[in-house]
Amino acid sequence: MSSMKRVEALIRPERLEPVKIALSEAGVTGLNVSNVVGRGEMPPEEIRAGRAGETVLVDLLPKVKLETVVSESNVENVIAVIREHGAVGDLGDGLIFVSDVEDAISIRTGERGNDTL
């Protein structure tokens, strides 16, 4: 069985469409997308909110989490596509995580491994 990798990327919400289109053009057909919030290196920001002008500390920023599983031979291409189309060049552009996938099984057909991709 060939090796499979899970690629998870946390990106800016406004970069979702360009990344999604570029991944599709690169042959990545399976993709899960979740709206998440999180924090990293960016310092918290105080904003005025509410009727009384109270300040609120905002330390969790909206992100989009993309998840896909690809063959090991396609991982570097997927990383390059996400970096090229996901970056704006500022702090907070996001992160990419790559991990091993031991197996994948199609619920409908019972296919296993790379055949499910």
Secondary structure by P-SEA (a helix, b strand, c coil): ccbbbbbbbbbcccaaaaaaaaaaaacccbbbbbbbcccccccbbbbbbcccbbbbbbcbbbbbbbbbbbcccaaaaaaaaaaaccccccccccbbbbbbbcccccccccccccccc
